[in-house]
Amino acid sequence: MADATVTDTGSLPRAAGPARVARYLRGPTARWVVRHSGWLGPVAVALFAGILRFWDLGHPNAFVFDETYYPKDAWSLLHQGYEGVWPDNANSHILDVPQDIPLTAAPEFIAHPPLGKWVISLGEAVFGLHPLGWRVMVALLGTLSVLMLARIGRRLLSSTLLGCTAALLMAVDGLQFVMSRVGLLDGVVMFFVLAAFGCLLIDRDHTRNVLRAARAEGGRAGDEVRLGVRPWRIAAGLLLGAACATKWNGLQILAAFGLLTVVWDQSGRRWAGAARPWRSMLRRDALPAFLSMVGVAALVYLAAWSGWFATDGGYDRHWADGRAGLSPPRTPVVDIPLPQVPMTWVPEALRGWWHYHAQMYDFNTGLTSPHKYQSNPWSWLVQGRPVSMYWQQVPQGQQGCTAPGGCGSQILALGTPLLWWTACFALAYALWRWFFRRDWRAGAILAGVAGIYLPWFQYQQRTIFSFYMVVLVPFLCLAVALMLGAVLGPPGCPPQRRRYGAAAAGAVVLAIVACFAYFYPLYTAEVIPMTDWQSRMWFTSWI
């Protein structure tokens, strides 16, 4: 997305300065609040989110949706270094008391890279192979994501209030809440992607400071200045590599963020007086950006497979033994095996690893098996088809059910409807603000949306699910916060305008919080009467 050449705040409110805070406080308390004002709000929102996410985390005592795969893979990685085969009745054995863990040493074909499962295994190493153990790390990352979003929103929107608003909205989003309480990989991807976005924002601010200093010295600063080593962009590459090593959709986000950072470099050089900013960017910034993002990400991805390389039992670990070539993946156009390519100079382990990836690619691009809860990306922003991850019919007299018609217990991966519907308008506003006002902040949000959401439209025939969009939630919340900043009113507007704006923005936030509270029983497998469950099924496509 294009960057702005100016740094106007437009209709966004300015962050309250320390002097304004100190006006109402005196003495050491005032100094402490001023010193820590940028952290008090974010930490408070994160604590609220953490209480929600960790409360009764082990319930339900069951494998929820794809928890039947990743927690067991994580346990196998922890104890064998590779994913092993589990018998068909493994789930019941694991949940039995006393527990039986029937892991075998035979290798299992796995469709996703291992890093996210390594993350899940950290909780299992502490709490064991049961629901709390395989959910605790995802809940921790989901909580930290709320804290990060508050700080990122503060930096992006120049307002602690708006940053905390974005974080609060994510804290009460049903999809992010559910995906922070189940042992699946998408919440891990979201954490890495959001952290990488924050690193790129910090890198942008640091490089602008370098360009500002060079511009003050005069000359052709925009063309000649060297930006040097950029540790925050390297950190972004590391984090995006971790996202790719969790699920492959991180590759598309890596490409989008890589383009975003070089566009920021180009606009920064133009702002610093470059006569040919594109040429200056290509000469001085493009290659370092590629190495910092793609190169570092590739190294992280390779390192994530260290368990597979270090052991002998992984799937296809010895496929290349005695073979002279590589079998490339099948293509969607020509669905026939392509001839092997002689590559004897490549180590056998790497050739086996490549063959494994070819099979993973075939599986992930060719998965078309019908599923009850699959959906099309066109419906994701309006939450047209949420995924029921857990369902139990509870008869009257059991598990505290007193309703004559019985009760239900469900985990529904449904984004808080009012938040997502508001976000649709917020994205339209961000698009207008970027296109007509050249607001770089709106462009940054849209770059995240484009890299996360748009690539899924190429998989019209593949079996895909709406909960993949948990990675998008932080950017939707930032878009809503951007729009609410405009509702609050620009700096210097009359007090009455600000009061009306604050009332309207506050009403939106309170309505979203109330909507989350209304659907809360469907996010936590709470046992509720069937009549209450039916009242929350606003659309037949949710059933």
Secondary structure, DSSP 8 states (H G I E B T S, - for coil): ----SS---TTS-----HHHHHTT--HHHHHHHHHTHHHHHHHHHHHHHHHHHHTTTT-S-S--GGGGTHHHHHHHHHHHSS-B---TTHHHHHHSSS------SSB---SS-SHHHHHHHHHHHHH-SSHHHHHHHHHHHHHHHHHHHHHHHHHHHT-HHHHHHHHHHHHT-HHHHHHTSSS-SHHHHHHHHHHHHHHHHHHHHHHHHHHHHHHHT-SSHHHH------HHHHHHHHHHHHHHTT-TTHHHHHHHHHHHHHHHHHHHHHHTT-SSHHHHHHHHTHHHHHIIIIIHHHHHHHHHTHHHHH-S-STTTTTTTT--EE-----SSS-S----EE-TTS-HHHHHHHHHHHHHHHHHHH-----TT---GGGTTTT-S-EEEEEEEE-TTSTT---TT-EEEEEEE---HHHHHHHHHHHHHHHHHHHHH--HHHHHHHHHHHHHHGGGGG-SSS---GGGGGGGHHHHHHHHHHHHHHHH--TT--HHHHHHHHHHHHHHHHHHHHHHHHHHHHHTT--EEHHHHHHT--SGGG-
